[in-house]
Amino acid sequence: MVQQNQFGGASTEEPNSHLGSFLEICDTVKMNGVTEVAIRLCLFSFSLRDKAKACAIAGLQIQTFYSGLNGQTPIVVDSAAGSALLSKIPDEAYALLDEIATNNYQWPSERPSAKKVAGLYEVDPITSVTTQMSSFTNQIAALTSYGSQKKSESILVTSTAY
């Protein structure tokens, strides 16, 4: 029934009339444990065709992308858009995101620094790894010389026993 009353986005079609019909059709569908909103969300894409369907899919992709942004990034993107990115039509939002991606060298890309702990010195990763390798080398040398010393003592004890 939903597919028989599809909206394509043409200038001759009335979107409000389509939504009214769509809601009436959805109200006839009932499923145990499924809310009206969930039914409407599942069926809505089937009520669209052509330009309207492409626009709805693009809008969902942008919304999914925007929802995945973290930290201050949504604020920066909205600022670049001049308003909320999600208030833009999909073509405008895609154009803005394409421009941001093209000019990404201008956007901050530093990782957040680790919190400083009182009483500890800050050391760069290379120095840290070098120090750890030096420590491991010293430990191996100590174990090797300890093992050699034990072996010498064992030989000495064995030779004096005969």
ZICORTA-V112650 format. One record per residue. N is the residue number from 1. RES is the residue in one small letter. SS is DSSP state (hx for helix, st for strand, lp for the rest). Layout:
BEGIN
N:RES:SS
N:RES:SS
END
This chain:
BEGIN
1:m:lp
2:v:hx
3:q:hx
4:q:hx
5:n:hx
6:q:lp
7:f:st
8:g:lp
9:g:lp
10:a:lp
11:s:lp
12:t:lp
13:e:lp
14:e:lp
15:p:hx
16:n:hx
17:s:hx
18:h:hx
19:l:hx
20:g:hx
21:s:hx
22:f:hx
23:l:hx
24:e:hx
25:i:hx
26:c:hx
27:d:lp
28:t:lp
29:v:lp
30:k:lp
31:m:lp
32:n:lp
33:g:lp
34:v:lp
35:t:lp
36:e:hx
37:v:hx
38:a:hx
39:i:hx
40:r:hx
41:l:hx
42:c:hx
43:l:hx
44:f:hx
45:s:hx
46:f:hx
47:s:hx
48:l:st
49:r:lp
50:d:hx
51:k:hx
52:a:hx
53:k:hx
54:a:hx
55:c:hx
56:a:hx
57:i:hx
58:a:hx
59:g:hx
60:l:hx
61:q:hx
62:i:hx
63:q:hx
64:t:hx
65:f:hx
66:y:hx
67:s:hx
68:g:lp
69:l:lp
70:n:lp
71:g:lp
72:q:lp
73:t:hx
74:p:hx
75:i:hx
76:v:hx
77:v:hx
78:d:hx
79:s:hx
80:a:hx
81:a:hx
82:g:lp
83:s:lp
84:a:lp
85:l:hx
86:l:hx
87:s:hx
88:k:lp
89:i:lp
90:p:hx
91:d:hx
92:e:hx
93:a:hx
94:y:hx
95:a:hx
96:l:hx
97:l:hx
98:d:hx
99:e:hx
100:i:hx
101:a:hx
102:t:hx
103:n:lp
104:n:hx
105:y:hx
106:q:hx
107:w:lp
108:p:lp
109:s:lp
110:e:lp
111:r:lp
112:p:lp
113:s:lp
114:a:lp
115:k:lp
116:k:lp
117:v:lp
118:a:lp
119:g:lp
120:l:lp
121:y:lp
122:e:lp
123:v:lp
124:d:lp
125:p:hx
126:i:hx
127:t:hx
128:s:hx
129:v:hx
130:t:hx
131:t:hx
132:q:hx
133:m:hx
134:s:hx
135:s:hx
136:f:hx
137:t:hx
138:n:hx
139:q:hx
140:i:hx
141:a:hx
142:a:hx
143:l:hx
144:t:hx
145:s:hx
146:y:hx
147:g:hx
148:s:hx
149:q:hx
150:k:hx
151:k:hx
152:s:hx
153:e:hx
154:s:hx
155:i:hx
156:l:hx
157:v:hx
158:t:hx
159:s:hx
160:t:hx
161:a:hx
162:y:lp
END
